[in-house]
């Protein structure tokens, strides 16, 4: 087939066949009728037919495409259908007279039509985001399809097609004339030239076979796995099938993924890895992959521009053009060299290491062993209280070290904390690809290897064989383009003698491109091969220790008890916190919307100072007499309602609730205790007994001891009785339980509940609920326990205690978590009479509860809360945050309700707003995607379908906006 034929085909509009005319064809040639819907296509005209029994696709093609080519498509579909493990493909449906390809004439124009089974499933194009699982599954499907076609031959495969990447260069030239923007046209043309130059030397080594050549989101159908991820398992539209490069098939798939990559070209790597695991590729094919992806991106943009010019009513092409431009922009955003290394590394192929054994010293007058290297990483002792965000902090720390030691340098391969950006959807470029040295001005700088000098704009480059040395801060002794030998002096460090100067050192294998000084952690493996370590010049200590997160996690799983779970399947290694932010070991900043333990925020210097000072002075147990325990107990009692004047100090919420139950038993002489379903109170024997959440313990409803009486949870959103007037229904359930206890004649010890339903996501109890329950419990001699561990202590903003919202006063208050801002601290506040009842069973003692350090921590937390007005901030920012969350309900059907107040909120996700079916799988996936976007979030509730939003009380409105913006991004783009 000639190039002229190719050009003619490229200018064809879609067949001019209306839906009504398509209906006539279906009725007359196939005996079918039903509802007809047009489907998108670039040059065919496709209609879906819905009959009462099944669905079909009518494909209408120009006669410019030979019948032999259509026969090849049909034969390929049949061939694949016979292969075990191959993807699903549609059946070809014969006409009433047995033909698989039918010639029809519409308004004097002849076309070829085929009818195919409509393959059910979801496509992958419409979601703006695909998770790694879907990306990998698409690569695997592409490989399985190619395997199935490996032994397929047909004369119709040898065809001239503009999508054939073997012809990408000539096709691009023919298509570029349609692009009227000269700057855009020149950019696209230069990109294609660069891609073709890298493909040409590899072309003889690229395998040829039958390939689908269009395995994209538009041409696959998917089913959802147990986690709700789209997993493609079927392939449609064989219109581009050819005998072509095997690796070109994968390149088409990878290019299609770039419109969902959010600008990250490395997004394709799971697909490459999965493909290679199924159908191994050669090294030459892997090296050709990215240039072919770029070539495909060029053809996509140029072809769509041309098609719009000849078929301006083609909404399908017009709609695709924006995503194709996005594909092109992402494809050209990374150097070919970087992507080649990244692809090879993804399948386990390592590139050759840099040979530097014969290099000469860069600084001949300085022994590398005398250089002191400054730690600027996430765990550096130089950083505290957010000082890493100060301007030039790294240079100032470097200069200070040099003033003390003579010569100091920063480390290569270090994840710089100062580079970490707060509230960023993408990881910051924290990985260091260079070293800065602070040393005496006038120090001699020599060439470590032979090469040519380049000196432009105060930037010095020594161009060697396959390697270049980039220097800043040097006064050169040589002219531009001078040749130098290894060991020859090339300049001196800028600065007066006796002063300190700065020298920046970077190695690079890139030719004609100035390398970046930093890269994102996900790019570090590839960039560190393009910009290798300067250890050969500055000694091995220039290399920062690499994070060993995976090894540490394996160690944790080996030695830490399995029931002691962790957040996330592949958790980031968190090593620093500041205010409402946490930082992993790679310098990734996360907005902490989850951590109700750190009520003040992370890393508060005033709290650290108070704890440190007390620890240096004294720490012992509470049986000794010291001021702090008296002062802190008095302080806590002053926060409680009148009459609750006696305090027990403990270590945790579990211990506090356990003690509260023991107090109830001792005071009443009874054992029977009332609690709520869907509740959590702790992990000690007693507190676990009244914990009924099946999310925390799947056996909770069948393993309660006889003294525990769990009543219907008063969930006004998804419970048995709903709405603000639902109290009566829930109270009836309580009264029935109380009557059953009465019938036993053994008395009632009490009732324990969170006054705001925290474990269910911050749901407010029905008005009057606690007042009625407390009244009935007290009438039977029982005591009322308010578990304020999660919801109390100012977190609700509008109230300091949760029970205030219900207008009641409990007999016992339990608190923990935030009262120590992470220090193990809890308390029980009650009446003197109840407290002294415990003496019947002996004395109470908690080894660390109420220690001097714990009391100092508790008092300082209260001081900071008052001084920084954190309860008010919880109210103001919490109300603002809730308003933004409520607004999501209008735009996203999955958002069922927003619960809570202040900074204890819950966003409940449902699959159906009528049935309120919990969106459990979706919630887990949403939390995972939020982690990728820099937000820490986890689910709660019995069905784990509520986002538990309980950040530090220092949360700013800016951080609240970032959280909702990222959540909306996930809900809009997919997870």
Order of alpha helices (4+ residues) and beta strands (2+ residues): alpha-alpha-beta-beta-beta-alpha-beta-beta-beta-beta-alpha-alpha-alpha-beta-beta-beta-beta-alpha-alpha-alpha-alpha-alpha-beta-alpha-beta-beta-beta-beta-beta-beta-beta-beta-beta-beta-beta-beta-alpha-alpha-alpha-beta-beta-beta-alpha-alpha-beta-alpha-beta-alpha-beta-alpha-beta-beta-beta-alpha-beta-beta-beta-alpha-alpha-alpha-beta-beta-alpha-beta-beta-beta-alpha
